[in-house]
Amino acid sequence: MPPSASPRWSGRVGGCSFAIDPSLAATNATVFWTPDADPGTVIATAIPPTLAVESVVAPDLDASSARAGLDGLSIVHGDGASAVRLFLTIDASPANPLVALVPLGPDGLDRIDAVTRLWRAVNGRKVPIDPRLTKQQRRRLRRMLQAVDGHTEGASYREIAEAIFGAARIADTSWKTSALRDVTIDLVKDGLALIAGGYRELLRRRRRQ
């Protein structure tokens, strides 16, 4: 299921309707995924009346900047690397204490990570970076998108490799037998697969079986 965006803006441009202002840069647009698609979203609900547990009202849950749906409310708590996404069920309110739901499925550990990050945020602790993507994975993702951009513009694999790794490194060895040639081909192939829908897998942390 594709992501949905915050309804801070609505309107028509060129006769087309957009959920958010299309003039916004991608990094400035608030994007929400459905909680079933994104296991990094904390599913929060009201405390059942029969359950006597201590909880708090999470600070800075700004409902005015959230996306309201028929089944609940999506909110982002915090900014940048410390941001945690929440989904409040229809019976919950950001003005009241909440409890988190952790479905006992294959994504349970990802959801526990998200709950831990939220707990640290609302209790004034340092919030760790979302662990689903390592620094190495982020670097490779940038290279994949670079490679696809070059491929789309008609650049050869060698030209793409020179842009990513530098012309000097490419000139050091025979291109036909260069390991960077295979790396570049894989970057293009994996980048195209990412754009074709594989990006959804980035929402799930790779774990050893």
C-alpha positions in Angstrom: 0.0 0.0 0.0 1.4 3.4 -0.9 2.1 6.0 1.7 -0.2 8.9 2.5 0.8 12.4 3.3 -0.1 14.9 5.9 -3.1 17.1 4.9 -1.4 20.4 5.7 -2.1 21.5 2.2 -4.8 20.6 -0.3 -5.5 22.0 -3.7 -5.2 21.7 -7.4 -2.3 22.5 -9.7 -2.6 22.4 -13.4 -6.1 20.7 -13.1 -4.7 17.9 -10.9 -5.5 17.3 -7.2 -2.6 16.7 -4.8 -2.6 15.5 -1.2 0.3 17.9 -0.4 1.9 20.9 -2.0 3.9 19.5 -5.0 6.3 22.4 -4.8 7.6 21.0 -1.5 11.0 19.2 -1.6 10.7 15.5 -0.7 12.7 16.1 2.5 10.1 18.8 3.6 7.0 16.7 3.0 5.6 14.7 5.9 4.8 11.2 4.7 2.9 8.5 6.6 2.7 4.8 5.9 -0.2 2.7 7.1 0.9 0.8 10.2 0.6 -2.6 8.5 3.1 -1.5 5.9 5.5 0.2 8.3 6.5 -1.9 11.4 8.4 1.2 12.6 5.1 2.9 13.4 3.9 2.6 17.0 0.3 1.6 17.2 -1.2 3.3 20.2 -4.6 3.0 21.7 -6.6 4.1 24.8 -6.0 2.3 28.0 -8.8 -0.3 28.5 -10.8 0.6 31.6 -10.2 -2.9 33.1 -6.4 -2.4 32.9 -4.8 -0.6 35.8 -1.4 0.5 34.3 0.5 3.7 34.7 1.0 5.8 31.6 1.5 9.4 30.6 0.3 11.8 28.0 3.0 11.9 25.4 4.2 15.6 24.9 4.4 17.4 21.6 1.8 15.2 19.8 0.5 17.9 17.5 -2.8 16.6 16.1 -3.1 19.7 13.9 -0.1 18.5 11.8 -1.3 14.9 11.6 -3.2 12.9 9.0 -6.7 11.9 10.1 -8.3 8.7 8.6 -11.4 6.7 9.1 -9.6 4.2 11.3 -7.4 6.6 13.3 -4.8 9.4 13.4 -1.2 9.3 12.2 1.3 11.6 14.0 5.0 12.2 13.9 6.7 12.7 17.3 10.0 14.5 17.2 12.2 15.7 14.3 14.9 14.3 12.0 16.7 11.1 13.2 14.8 11.2 16.5 11.3 11.2 14.8 9.0 8.4 15.7 5.8 7.7 13.8 2.6 6.8 15.7 -0.8 5.6 14.7 -3.6 6.3 17.2 -6.6 4.0 16.9 -10.0 5.6 16.5 -10.8 5.4 20.3 -7.5 7.1 21.3 -6.6 10.8 21.8 -3.2 12.4 21.9 -4.5 14.4 24.9 -4.9 11.2 27.0 -2.5 8.5 28.3 -1.9 5.8 25.7 -0.7 2.2 25.6 1.2 0.6 22.7 0.0 -2.5 20.8 2.7 -4.9 19.6 1.2 -7.6 17.3 2.9 -11.0 17.9 3.9 -11.4 14.2 7.1 -11.5 12.2 7.6 -7.7 12.6 7.2 -7.8 16.4 10.9 -6.9 17.0 10.7 -3.9 14.7 7.6 -2.7 16.5 9.4 -3.2 19.9 12.3 -1.1 18.6 9.8 1.6 17.7 8.1 1.5 21.1 11.5 1.7 22.8 12.4 4.8 20.8 9.0 6.4 21.6 9.4 5.6 25.4 12.8 7.2 25.4 11.4 10.3 23.7 8.5 10.9 26.0 10.7 10.2 29.1 13.4 12.7 28.1 16.0 10.1 27.1 18.2 10.2 24.1 16.4 8.6 21.2 18.6 6.3 19.1 18.6 6.4 15.3 16.1 4.2 13.6 18.0 0.9 13.4 16.4 -0.4 10.2 19.1 1.1 7.9 22.8 1.0 8.7 25.2 3.6 7.6 26.5 1.2 4.9 23.0 0.6 3.6 22.3 4.3 3.4 25.5 4.9 1.5 24.7 2.1 -1.0 21.2 3.5 -1.4 22.6 6.9 -2.4 24.9 5.2 -4.9 22.0 3.1 -6.3 19.9 6.3 -6.9 23.0 7.9 -8.5 23.5 4.9 -10.7 19.8 4.9 -11.8 19.9 8.6 -12.5 22.9 8.1 -14.8 21.3 5.0 -16.5 18.1 7.0 -17.1 20.1 9.8 -18.8 21.7 7.3 -21.1 25.1 7.1 -19.4 27.2 4.0 -19.9 28.2 1.8 -17.0 31.7 3.1 -17.2 30.5 6.7 -17.1 28.3 5.9 -14.1 31.2 4.2 -12.3 33.4 7.3 -12.9 30.8 9.6 -11.5 30.4 7.4 -8.3 33.9 6.1 -7.7 36.0 8.6 -9.5 37.7 8.5 -12.9 41.1 7.7 -11.4 40.0 4.5 -9.8 38.3 3.3 -13.0 41.4 4.1 -15.1 43.7 2.0 -12.8 42.4 -1.4 -14.1 41.0 -2.8 -17.3 37.3 -1.9 -17.3 36.2 -5.3 -18.7 37.7 -7.1 -15.8 37.2 -4.4 -13.1 35.4 -5.4 -10.0 33.8 -1.9 -10.0 32.2 -2.8 -13.3 30.2 -5.6 -11.7 29.5 -3.3 -8.7 28.1 -0.6 -11.0 25.9 -3.0 -12.9 24.5 -4.3 -9.6 23.8 -0.8 -8.4 21.8 0.0 -11.5 19.9 -3.3 -11.3 19.1 -3.0 -7.6 18.2 0.7 -8.0 15.7 -0.1 -10.7 14.2 -2.8 -8.5 14.0 -0.3 -5.6 12.1 2.2 -7.7 9.8 -0.6 -9.0 8.5 -1.2 -5.5 11.4 -2.7 -3.7 11.7 0.4 -1.6 8.9 -1.0 0.7 11.5 -3.6 2.0 13.4 -0.7 3.5 10.7 -0.4 6.1 11.7 -3.7 7.5 14.9 -4.4 9.4 17.1 -7.2 8.1 17.5 -9.7 10.8 19.3 -13.0 11.0 17.1 -16.0 11.0 
